[in-house]
Amino acid sequence: MAIAAKIQSVIEKSSWIRKMFEEGGRLKAAHGAQNVFDFSLGNPNVPPPEIFEKTLREILDSGEAKDHGYMPNTGYPFVRQAVADYVGKEQGAAVTAEEIIMTCGAAGALNATLKALLDPGDEVLTPAPYFVEYGAYADNHGGVLKTVPTREDFTLDLAAMDAAVTEKTKVVLINSPNNPTGQIYDAASLAALGRLLVDRGGAMGRTIYLVSDEPYRKIVYDGARVPGIFEACPNSIIATSYSKELSIPGERLGYIAVNPALDDRKNLLAALALTNRILGFVNAPALMQRVVARLQGVTVDVAEYDRKRKLLCTGLAACGYDFVTPPGAFYLFPKSPIPDDVAFVRTLQEEMILAVPGSGFGGPGHFRIAYCVDDKTITGAMPGFKRAIEKYR
């Protein structure tokens, strides 16, 4: 065998999201793209804010972007200062540029963080359903992902989290708003989780870190608010990106923000500067750093996603689907009308509808719909959604 056995195994169990994306390509080639309703991939379809392109042009025209050389591993100091000022206000903490590390997206931020924290065999706890790549990210750095069930409405089950903590627990990794459910963890739950980690870690004589993956922080509805984690837990770290809030996922830009109150903060910051380099990321993209420095707090037109959310929820409710209306992100996670979510997703495929089985997210009995799509994809799929559920009534 030419490739590593471990990677061969990963390929064979590859992400359901990518599998469905590839299936979409096959169906579109066979039946025409206009006849396939693809909800498989969370690729933002609301355009970036107009000020993004305006700022990009200004930077190019000014000559500011002529420097294409290396920079500090953690990013341009002036960019980190701009981010720190904004994060500090958002989190209600005295964040400085020192606590910010610019990264290649949230994936780069999470991998750099786990590389800095995990020893072989350390456990990473995450509430399920969860983003499918977390298992690979933990394994990349010798860790083991352990999932913890959430409540029926996908909110945190603190008793289950407490029961899951062991002497090997090093990180609790949360994602709010959540992919795939769109759920937001409230301030009271986060505060209770923070106390739990401090108390359990103190009793075991080790630090348990709370890492929050937040690329959907700005994509919220109906006046919802995503609480800050710095107040909830002193040993907390944010990993995030501009992919969703600015609709620039292909630009691969994000950052790590470290709580100023974190134990052994200076040592961790040194570790993050190192891991951000030795993982091969070296620097976050230089041009995009310059752009986002001027765009702190700028967000896409979230009302567009809200309209799509309502269009989808209204249509699926009329068809008879059972779901929790998501307060954030751009995903819906309905219950499958049969226990076998993979089989039901295959039924949807027969109707030229591409969704992702919930089993791939640690949420069996459900399926994920990414509604960051054209309106005609949502409306055009409704007859197929109706026929699919009626097959099981």
C-alpha positions as a Markdown table, in Angstrom:
| # | Residue | x | y | z |
|---|---|---|---|---|
| 1 | Met | 0.0 | 0.0 | 0.0 |
| 2 | Ala | 1.5 | 3.3 | -1.0 |
| 3 | Ile | -0.3 | 5.6 | 1.5 |
| 4 | Ala | -0.5 | 5.3 | 5.3 |
| 5 | Ala | -2.9 | 2.8 | 6.6 |
| 6 | Lys | -4.4 | 5.4 | 8.9 |
| 7 | Ile | -5.1 | 7.8 | 6.0 |
| 8 | Gln | -6.6 | 4.9 | 4.0 |
| 9 | Ser | -9.0 | 4.3 | 6.8 |
| 10 | Val | -9.9 | 8.0 | 7.0 |
| 11 | Ile | -10.6 | 8.0 | 3.2 |
| 12 | Glu | -12.9 | 5.0 | 3.6 |
| 13 | Lys | -14.8 | 6.8 | 6.4 |
| 14 | Ser | -14.5 | 10.2 | 4.7 |
| 15 | Ser | -16.8 | 13.1 | 5.6 |
| 16 | Trp | -20.5 | 12.7 | 4.7 |
| 17 | Ile | -20.5 | 16.3 | 3.7 |
| 18 | Arg | -17.9 | 15.8 | 1.0 |
| 19 | Lys | -19.5 | 12.5 | -0.1 |
| 20 | Met | -22.8 | 14.3 | -0.7 |
| 21 | Phe | -21.0 | 17.2 | -2.4 |
| 22 | Glu | -19.4 | 14.7 | -4.8 |
| 23 | Glu | -22.7 | 12.9 | -5.3 |
| 24 | Gly | -24.2 | 16.2 | -6.2 |
| 25 | Gly | -21.6 | 16.6 | -9.0 |
| 26 | Arg | -22.6 | 13.2 | -10.4 |
| 27 | Leu | -26.4 | 13.9 | -10.3 |
| 28 | Lys | -25.9 | 17.4 | -11.8 |
| 29 | Ala | -23.9 | 15.9 | -14.7 |
| 30 | Ala | -26.5 | 13.3 | -15.2 |
| 31 | His | -29.7 | 15.3 | -14.8 |
| 32 | Gly | -28.7 | 18.9 | -15.2 |
| 33 | Ala | -27.8 | 21.3 | -12.3 |
| 34 | Gln | -31.2 | 23.0 | -12.4 |
| 35 | Asn | -32.8 | 19.7 | -11.5 |
| 36 | Val | -30.7 | 19.0 | -8.5 |
| 37 | Phe | -31.4 | 20.7 | -5.1 |
| 38 | Asp | -28.0 | 20.7 | -3.3 |
| 39 | Phe | -28.1 | 21.5 | 0.5 |
| 40 | Ser | -24.9 | 19.6 | 1.3 |
| 41 | Leu | -22.2 | 22.2 | 1.8 |
| 42 | Gly | -22.2 | 25.2 | 4.1 |
| 43 | Asn | -20.7 | 27.5 | 1.4 |
| 44 | Pro | -21.9 | 31.1 | 2.0 |
| 45 | Asn | -23.9 | 32.4 | -0.9 |
| 46 | Val | -24.7 | 35.9 | 0.5 |
| 47 | Pro | -22.2 | 38.2 | -1.1 |
| 48 | Pro | -19.5 | 40.0 | 1.0 |
| 49 | Pro | -20.5 | 43.5 | 2.2 |
| 50 | Glu | -19.8 | 46.2 | -0.5 |
| 51 | Ile | -17.3 | 47.7 | 1.9 |
| 52 | Phe | -15.2 | 44.6 | 1.6 |
| 53 | Glu | -14.4 | 45.1 | -2.1 |
| 54 | Lys | -14.1 | 48.9 | -1.6 |
| 55 | Thr | -11.5 | 48.3 | 1.1 |
| 56 | Leu | -9.6 | 45.7 | -0.9 |
| 57 | Arg | -9.4 | 48.2 | -3.9 |
| 58 | Glu | -8.2 | 51.0 | -1.6 |
| 59 | Ile | -5.5 | 48.9 | -0.2 |
| 60 | Leu | -4.3 | 47.8 | -3.6 |
| 61 | Asp | -4.5 | 51.3 | -5.1 |
| 62 | Ser | -2.6 | 52.8 | -2.1 |
| 63 | Gly | 0.4 | 50.5 | -2.6 |
| 64 | Glu | 0.1 | 49.3 | 1.0 |
| 65 | Ala | -0.1 | 45.7 | -0.2 |
| 66 | Lys | 3.2 | 45.8 | -2.0 |
| 67 | Asp | 5.0 | 44.1 | 0.9 |
| 68 | His | 4.6 | 40.3 | 0.3 |
| 69 | Gly | 7.3 | 39.2 | 2.7 |
| 70 | Tyr | 7.1 | 37.2 | 5.9 |
| 71 | Met | 5.8 | 38.8 | 9.0 |
| 72 | Pro | 5.7 | 37.7 | 12.7 |
| 73 | Asn | 4.3 | 34.2 | 13.0 |
| 74 | Thr | 1.3 | 35.7 | 14.9 |
| 75 | Gly | 0.4 | 38.2 | 12.2 |
| 76 | Tyr | 0.9 | 41.9 | 11.6 |
| 77 | Pro | 1.0 | 43.8 | 14.9 |
| 78 | Phe | -1.4 | 46.5 | 13.7 |
| 79 | Val | -3.9 | 43.9 | 12.6 |
| 80 | Arg | -3.7 | 42.0 | 15.9 |
| 81 | Gln | -4.3 | 45.3 | 17.7 |
| 82 | Ala | -7.4 | 46.1 | 15.7 |
| 83 | Val | -8.7 | 42.6 | 16.4 |
| 84 | Ala | -7.8 | 42.8 | 20.1 |
| 85 | Asp | -9.7 | 46.1 | 20.4 |
| 86 | Tyr | -12.8 | 44.6 | 18.9 |
| 87 | Val | -12.6 | 41.2 | 20.8 |
| 88 | Gly | -12.0 | 43.1 | 24.1 |
| 89 | Lys | -15.3 | 45.0 | 23.7 |
| 90 | Glu | -17.2 | 41.8 | 22.6 |
| 91 | Gln | -15.9 | 39.7 | 25.5 |
| 92 | Gly | -15.7 | 42.5 | 28.1 |
| 93 | Ala | -12.1 | 41.8 | 28.8 |
| 94 | Ala | -8.8 | 43.7 | 28.5 |
| 95 | Val | -7.5 | 41.9 | 25.4 |
| 96 | Thr | -4.2 | 43.1 | 23.9 |
| 97 | Ala | -2.6 | 42.4 | 20.6 |
| 98 | Glu | -0.4 | 39.9 | 22.4 |
| 99 | Glu | -3.4 | 37.6 | 23.0 |
| 100 | Ile | -4.3 | 37.5 | 19.3 |
| 101 | Ile | -2.8 | 35.1 | 16.8 |
| 102 | Met | -3.8 | 35.5 | 13.1 |
| 103 | Thr | -4.4 | 32.1 | 11.5 |
| 104 | Cys | -5.4 | 30.4 | 8.3 |
| 105 | Gly | -9.1 | 30.2 | 9.1 |
| 106 | Ala | -10.8 | 28.6 | 12.1 |
| 107 | Ala | -9.4 | 25.2 | 11.0 |
| 108 | Gly | -5.9 | 26.6 | 11.3 |
| 109 | Ala | -6.8 | 28.2 | 14.7 |
| 110 | Leu | -8.1 | 25.0 | 16.1 |
| 111 | Asn | -5.2 | 22.9 | 14.9 |
| 112 | Ala | -2.7 | 25.3 | 16.2 |
| 113 | Thr | -4.5 | 25.4 | 19.6 |
| 114 | Leu | -4.8 | 21.6 | 19.9 |
| 115 | Lys | -1.2 | 21.2 | 18.9 |
| 116 | Ala | -0.2 | 23.5 | 21.6 |
| 117 | Leu | -2.3 | 21.9 | 24.3 |
| 118 | Leu | -2.5 | 18.1 | 23.7 |
| 119 | Asp | -0.2 | 15.4 | 24.9 |
| 120 | Pro | -0.7 | 11.9 | 23.5 |
| 121 | Gly | -3.9 | 10.3 | 24.8 |
| 122 | Asp | -5.4 | 13.6 | 26.1 |
| 123 | Glu | -9.2 | 13.8 | 25.6 |
| 124 | Val | -11.1 | 16.5 | 23.8 |
| 125 | Leu | -14.8 | 16.6 | 24.9 |
| 126 | Thr | -17.3 | 18.1 | 22.5 |
| 127 | Pro | -21.1 | 18.3 | 22.7 |
| 128 | Ala | -22.9 | 16.2 | 20.0 |
| 129 | Pro | -24.0 | 17.0 | 17.3 |
| 130 | Tyr | -20.6 | 18.5 | 16.3 |
| 131 | Phe | -18.6 | 19.6 | 13.3 |
| 132 | Val | -17.4 | 16.5 | 11.5 |
| 133 | Glu | -13.7 | 17.4 | 11.4 |
| 134 | Tyr | -13.2 | 17.7 | 15.1 |
| 135 | Gly | -12.2 | 14.0 | 15.4 |
| 136 | Ala | -9.5 | 14.5 | 12.8 |
| 137 | Tyr | -8.2 | 17.7 | 14.4 |
| 138 | Ala | -7.9 | 16.0 | 17.8 |
| 139 | Asp | -6.2 | 12.9 | 16.2 |
| 140 | Asn | -3.8 | 15.2 | 14.3 |
| 141 | His | -2.1 | 16.1 | 17.6 |
| 142 | Gly | -2.3 | 12.8 | 19.5 |
| 143 | Gly | -5.7 | 13.5 | 21.2 |
| 144 | Val | -8.9 | 11.5 | 21.4 |
| 145 | Leu | -12.3 | 13.1 | 20.7 |
| 146 | Lys | -15.1 | 12.1 | 23.1 |
| 147 | Thr | -18.6 | 13.2 | 22.3 |
| 148 | Val | -21.1 | 14.3 | 25.0 |
| 149 | Pro | -24.9 | 14.2 | 24.3 |
| 150 | Thr | -26.9 | 17.4 | 24.3 |
| 151 | Arg | -30.5 | 17.8 | 25.3 |
| 152 | Glu | -33.4 | 17.2 | 22.9 |
| 153 | Asp | -33.2 | 20.9 | 21.7 |
| 154 | Phe | -29.4 | 20.6 | 21.3 |
| 155 | Thr | -28.6 | 22.8 | 24.3 |
| 156 | Leu | -25.8 | 21.8 | 26.7 |
| 157 | Asp | -26.4 | 18.9 | 29.1 |
| 158 | Leu | -24.1 | 19.8 | 32.0 |
| 159 | Ala | -24.7 | 16.6 | 33.9 |
| 160 | Ala | -23.6 | 14.6 | 30.9 |
| 161 | Met | -20.6 | 16.9 | 30.5 |
| 162 | Asp | -19.7 | 16.4 | 34.2 |
| 163 | Ala | -20.0 | 12.6 | 33.8 |
| 164 | Ala | -17.7 | 12.7 | 30.7 |
| 165 | Val | -14.8 | 14.5 | 32.4 |
| 166 | Thr | -11.9 | 12.2 | 33.3 |
| 167 | Glu | -8.3 | 12.5 | 34.4 |
| 168 | Lys | -7.4 | 12.5 | 30.6 |
| 169 | Thr | -9.7 | 15.5 | 29.8 |
| 170 | Lys | -7.6 | 18.4 | 28.5 |
| 171 | Val | -10.0 | 20.4 | 26.3 |
| 172 | Val | -13.7 | 21.0 | 26.1 |
| 173 | Leu | -14.5 | 22.1 | 22.5 |
| 174 | Ile | -17.8 | 23.9 | 21.8 |
| 175 | Asn | -19.2 | 25.4 | 18.7 |
| 176 | Ser | -21.9 | 28.1 | 19.1 |
| 177 | Pro | -23.9 | 28.8 | 17.0 |
| 178 | Asn | -23.5 | 25.2 | 16.2 |
| 179 | Asn | -22.9 | 23.4 | 13.0 |
| 180 | Pro | -25.1 | 21.4 | 12.3 |
| 181 | Thr | -27.9 | 22.4 | 14.6 |
| 182 | Gly | -27.7 | 26.3 | 14.6 |
| 183 | Gln | -28.2 | 26.1 | 18.4 |
| 184 | Ile | -26.7 | 28.8 | 20.6 |
| 185 | Tyr | -25.4 | 28.0 | 24.1 |
| 186 | Asp | -26.8 | 30.5 | 26.6 |
| 187 | Ala | -24.8 | 32.5 | 29.1 |
| 188 | Ala | -26.0 | 30.6 | 32.2 |
| 189 | Ser | -25.0 | 27.3 | 30.6 |
| 190 | Leu | -21.6 | 28.6 | 29.7 |
| 191 | Ala | -21.0 | 30.0 | 33.2 |
| 192 | Ala | -22.0 | 26.7 | 34.7 |
| 193 | Leu | -19.7 | 24.8 | 32.3 |
| 194 | Gly | -16.9 | 27.2 | 33.2 |
| 195 | Arg | -17.3 | 26.5 | 36.9 |
| 196 | Leu | -17.5 | 22.8 | 36.2 |
| 197 | Leu | -14.2 | 22.8 | 34.4 |
| 198 | Val | -12.5 | 24.9 | 37.0 |
| 199 | Asp | -13.8 | 22.7 | 39.8 |
| 200 | Arg | -13.0 | 19.4 | 38.2 |
| 201 | Gly | -9.7 | 20.5 | 36.9 |
| 202 | Gly | -8.7 | 21.8 | 40.3 |
| 203 | Ala | -9.7 | 18.6 | 42.0 |
| 204 | Met | -7.5 | 16.7 | 39.5 |
| 205 | Gly | -4.6 | 19.1 | 39.7 |
| 206 | Arg | -4.7 | 20.0 | 36.0 |
| 207 | Thr | -6.1 | 22.7 | 33.7 |
| 208 | Ile | -9.1 | 21.9 | 31.5 |
| 209 | Tyr | -9.3 | 24.4 | 28.7 |
| 210 | Leu | -12.6 | 25.7 | 27.2 |
| 211 | Val | -12.1 | 26.2 | 23.4 |
| 212 | Ser | -14.9 | 27.9 | 21.5 |
| 213 | Asp | -15.1 | 27.6 | 17.7 |
| 214 | Glu | -17.1 | 30.7 | 16.7 |
| 215 | Pro | -17.2 | 31.2 | 12.9 |
| 216 | Tyr | -21.0 | 31.7 | 13.0 |
| 217 | Arg | -21.0 | 34.2 | 15.9 |
| 218 | Lys | -22.4 | 37.0 | 13.7 |
| 219 | Ile | -25.0 | 34.9 | 11.9 |
| 220 | Val | -27.9 | 35.0 | 14.5 |
| 221 | Tyr | -31.6 | 35.8 | 14.3 |
| 222 | Asp | -34.5 | 37.2 | 16.2 |
| 223 | Gly | -32.3 | 39.3 | 18.4 |
| 224 | Ala | -30.3 | 36.3 | 19.7 |
| 225 | Arg | -26.9 | 37.0 | 21.3 |
| 226 | Val | -23.9 | 34.7 | 21.5 |
| 227 | Pro | -22.4 | 35.1 | 25.0 |
| 228 | Gly | -18.7 | 35.6 | 25.4 |
| 229 | Ile | -16.7 | 32.8 | 27.0 |
| 230 | Phe | -14.0 | 34.8 | 28.6 |
| 231 | Glu | -16.2 | 35.8 | 31.5 |
| 232 | Ala | -17.5 | 32.2 | 31.8 |
| 233 | Cys | -14.2 | 30.5 | 32.1 |
| 234 | Pro | -10.7 | 31.9 | 32.8 |
| 235 | Asn | -8.9 | 29.2 | 30.9 |
| 236 | Ser | -10.7 | 29.9 | 27.6 |
| 237 | Ile | -9.6 | 30.3 | 24.0 |
| 238 | Ile | -11.6 | 31.5 | 21.0 |
| 239 | Ala | -10.9 | 30.0 | 17.5 |
| 240 | Thr | -12.7 | 31.7 | 14.7 |
| 241 | Ser | -12.7 | 33.0 | 11.1 |
| 242 | Tyr | -14.1 | 35.7 | 8.8 |
| 243 | Ser | -15.4 | 33.0 | 6.4 |
| 244 | Lys | -19.1 | 33.3 | 7.3 |
| 245 | Glu | -19.4 | 36.9 | 8.6 |
| 246 | Leu | -17.7 | 38.4 | 5.6 |
| 247 | Ser | -18.5 | 35.5 | 3.1 |
| 248 | Ile | -14.8 | 34.9 | 2.3 |
| 249 | Pro | -14.2 | 31.2 | 3.1 |
| 250 | Gly | -11.7 | 30.8 | 0.3 |
| 251 | Glu | -9.5 | 33.6 | 1.7 |
| 252 | Arg | -8.7 | 31.4 | 4.7 |
| 253 | Leu | -8.4 | 34.0 | 7.4 |
| 254 | Gly | -9.1 | 33.7 | 11.1 |
| 255 | Tyr | -7.6 | 34.1 | 14.5 |
| 256 | Ile | -7.0 | 32.7 | 18.0 |
| 257 | Ala | -8.0 | 34.9 | 21.0 |
| 258 | Val | -6.6 | 33.9 | 24.4 |
| 259 | Asn | -8.3 | 34.9 | 27.6 |
| 260 | Pro | -6.0 | 37.5 | 29.4 |
| 261 | Ala | -6.9 | 35.7 | 32.6 |
| 262 | Leu | -5.7 | 32.3 | 31.4 |
| 263 | Asp | -3.2 | 30.3 | 33.6 |
| 264 | Asp | 0.3 | 30.3 | 32.3 |
| 265 | Arg | -0.8 | 32.7 | 29.5 |
| 266 | Lys | 2.7 | 33.6 | 28.4 |
| 267 | Asn | 3.8 | 30.1 | 27.9 |
| 268 | Leu | 0.7 | 29.2 | 25.9 |
| 269 | Leu | 1.1 | 32.3 | 23.7 |
| 270 | Ala | 4.7 | 31.2 | 22.9 |
| 271 | Ala | 3.4 | 27.7 | 22.1 |
| 272 | Leu | 0.7 | 29.1 | 19.8 |
| 273 | Ala | 3.3 | 31.3 | 17.9 |
| 274 | Leu | 5.3 | 28.1 | 17.4 |
| 275 | Thr | 2.5 | 25.8 | 16.4 |
| 276 | Asn | 1.1 | 28.3 | 13.9 |
| 277 | Arg | 4.4 | 28.1 | 12.1 |
| 278 | Ile | 5.4 | 24.4 | 12.4 |
| 279 | Leu | 2.1 | 23.1 | 11.2 |
| 280 | Gly | 3.0 | 24.7 | 7.9 |
| 281 | Phe | 0.6 | 27.7 | 8.0 |
| 282 | Val | 3.5 | 30.1 | 8.7 |
| 283 | Asn | 1.4 | 33.2 | 8.3 |
| 284 | Ala | -2.2 | 34.1 | 7.8 |
| 285 | Pro | -2.7 | 35.6 | 4.3 |
| 286 | Ala | -1.1 | 39.1 | 4.3 |
| 287 | Leu | -3.5 | 40.9 | 2.0 |
| 288 | Met | -6.6 | 39.7 | 3.9 |
| 289 | Gln | -5.1 | 40.7 | 7.2 |
| 290 | Arg | -4.8 | 44.3 | 5.9 |
| 291 | Val | -8.4 | 44.2 | 4.8 |
| 292 | Val | -10.0 | 42.8 | 7.9 |
| 293 | Ala | -8.1 | 45.3 | 10.1 |
| 294 | Arg | -10.4 | 47.9 | 8.7 |
| 295 | Leu | -13.6 | 45.8 | 8.9 |
| 296 | Gln | -13.9 | 44.8 | 12.5 |
| 297 | Gly | -17.6 | 44.3 | 13.3 |
| 298 | Val | -18.7 | 44.4 | 9.6 |
| 299 | Thr | -21.0 | 41.5 | 8.7 |
| 300 | Val | -22.9 | 40.2 | 5.7 |
| 301 | Asp | -26.6 | 41.0 | 5.3 |
| 302 | Val | -27.8 | 38.4 | 7.9 |
| 303 | Ala | -31.4 | 39.3 | 6.9 |
| 304 | Glu | -30.9 | 37.4 | 3.7 |
| 305 | Tyr | -30.1 | 34.2 | 5.7 |
| 306 | Asp | -33.0 | 34.9 | 8.0 |
| 307 | Arg | -35.3 | 35.1 | 5.0 |
| 308 | Lys | -34.0 | 31.8 | 3.7 |
| 309 | Arg | -34.4 | 30.2 | 7.1 |
| 310 | Lys | -38.0 | 31.2 | 7.3 |
| 311 | Leu | -38.7 | 30.1 | 3.8 |
| 312 | Leu | -37.2 | 26.6 | 4.5 |
| 313 | Cys | -38.8 | 26.2 | 7.9 |
| 314 | Thr | -42.2 | 27.2 | 6.7 |
| 315 | Gly | -42.0 | 24.8 | 3.8 |
| 316 | Leu | -40.8 | 21.9 | 5.8 |
| 317 | Ala | -43.3 | 22.4 | 8.6 |
| 318 | Ala | -46.1 | 22.3 | 6.1 |
| 319 | Cys | -44.7 | 19.0 | 4.8 |
| 320 | Gly | -44.7 | 17.6 | 8.3 |
| 321 | Tyr | -41.1 | 17.6 | 9.3 |
| 322 | Asp | -40.1 | 17.9 | 13.0 |
| 323 | Phe | -37.2 | 20.3 | 13.8 |
| 324 | Val | -35.8 | 22.9 | 16.3 |
| 325 | Thr | -35.9 | 26.3 | 14.6 |
| 326 | Pro | -32.2 | 27.4 | 14.6 |
| 327 | Pro | -31.4 | 30.7 | 16.3 |
| 328 | Gly | -28.1 | 31.0 | 14.4 |
| 329 | Ala | -25.8 | 29.8 | 11.6 |
| 330 | Phe | -27.3 | 28.7 | 8.3 |
| 331 | Tyr | -28.2 | 25.0 | 9.0 |
| 332 | Leu | -31.4 | 23.2 | 9.8 |
| 333 | Phe | -31.2 | 19.7 | 11.6 |
| 334 | Pro | -34.6 | 18.1 | 11.2 |
| 335 | Lys | -35.5 | 14.7 | 12.6 |
| 336 | Ser | -35.6 | 11.9 | 10.0 |
| 337 | Pro | -39.1 | 10.4 | 9.7 |
| 338 | Ile | -37.4 | 7.0 | 10.1 |
| 339 | Pro | -34.6 | 6.0 | 12.5 |
| 340 | Asp | -32.2 | 5.3 | 9.7 |
| 341 | Asp | -31.1 | 8.8 | 8.7 |
| 342 | Val | -28.7 | 7.4 | 6.0 |
| 343 | Ala | -31.6 | 5.6 | 4.4 |
| 344 | Phe | -33.8 | 8.7 | 4.5 |
| 345 | Val | -31.1 | 10.8 | 2.9 |
| 346 | Arg | -30.9 | 8.2 | 0.1 |
| 347 | Thr | -34.7 | 8.7 | -0.3 |
| 348 | Leu | -34.1 | 12.4 | -0.7 |
| 349 | Gln | -31.5 | 11.7 | -3.3 |
| 350 | Glu | -34.2 | 9.9 | -5.3 |
| 351 | Glu | -36.0 | 13.2 | -5.3 |
| 352 | Met | -32.7 | 15.0 | -6.4 |
| 353 | Ile | -32.3 | 16.5 | -3.0 |
| 354 | Leu | -28.9 | 16.4 | -1.4 |
| 355 | Ala | -28.7 | 16.6 | 2.4 |
| 356 | Val | -26.3 | 15.1 | 4.9 |
| 357 | Pro | -27.1 | 12.3 | 7.4 |
| 358 | Gly | -27.0 | 13.4 | 11.0 |
| 359 | Ser | -24.9 | 10.3 | 11.8 |
| 360 | Gly | -21.9 | 12.0 | 10.3 |
| 361 | Phe | -22.3 | 14.8 | 12.9 |
| 362 | Gly | -22.9 | 12.5 | 15.9 |
| 363 | Gly | -26.6 | 13.1 | 15.6 |
| 364 | Pro | -28.2 | 9.9 | 14.3 |
| 365 | Gly | -31.9 | 10.1 | 13.4 |
| 366 | His | -31.5 | 13.6 | 11.9 |
| 367 | Phe | -30.2 | 15.1 | 8.7 |
| 368 | Arg | -28.5 | 18.5 | 7.9 |
| 369 | Ile | -29.8 | 21.0 | 5.4 |
| 370 | Ala | -27.5 | 23.9 | 4.6 |
| 371 | Tyr | -29.8 | 26.8 | 3.5 |
| 372 | Cys | -27.1 | 29.1 | 2.3 |
| 373 | Val | -28.4 | 28.5 | -1.2 |
| 374 | Asp | -30.5 | 30.3 | -3.8 |
| 375 | Asp | -34.2 | 30.7 | -3.0 |
| 376 | Lys | -35.1 | 28.6 | -6.0 |
| 377 | Thr | -33.2 | 25.7 | -4.5 |
| 378 | Ile | -35.4 | 25.9 | -1.4 |
| 379 | Thr | -38.7 | 26.4 | -3.2 |
| 380 | Gly | -37.9 | 23.9 | -6.0 |
| 381 | Ala | -37.0 | 21.2 | -3.4 |
| 382 | Met | -40.3 | 21.4 | -1.5 |
| 383 | Pro | -42.3 | 19.0 | -3.6 |
| 384 | Gly | -39.5 | 16.4 | -3.3 |
| 385 | Phe | -39.3 | 16.9 | 0.5 |
| 386 | Lys | -43.0 | 16.3 | 0.7 |
| 387 | Arg | -42.9 | 13.2 | -1.5 |
| 388 | Ala | -40.0 | 11.8 | 0.6 |
| 389 | Ile | -41.7 | 12.1 | 4.0 |
| 390 | Glu | -45.0 | 10.8 | 2.6 |
| 391 | Lys | -43.3 | 7.5 | 1.7 |
| 392 | Tyr | -43.0 | 6.8 | 5.4 |
| 393 | Arg | -46.4 | 7.9 | 6.7 |
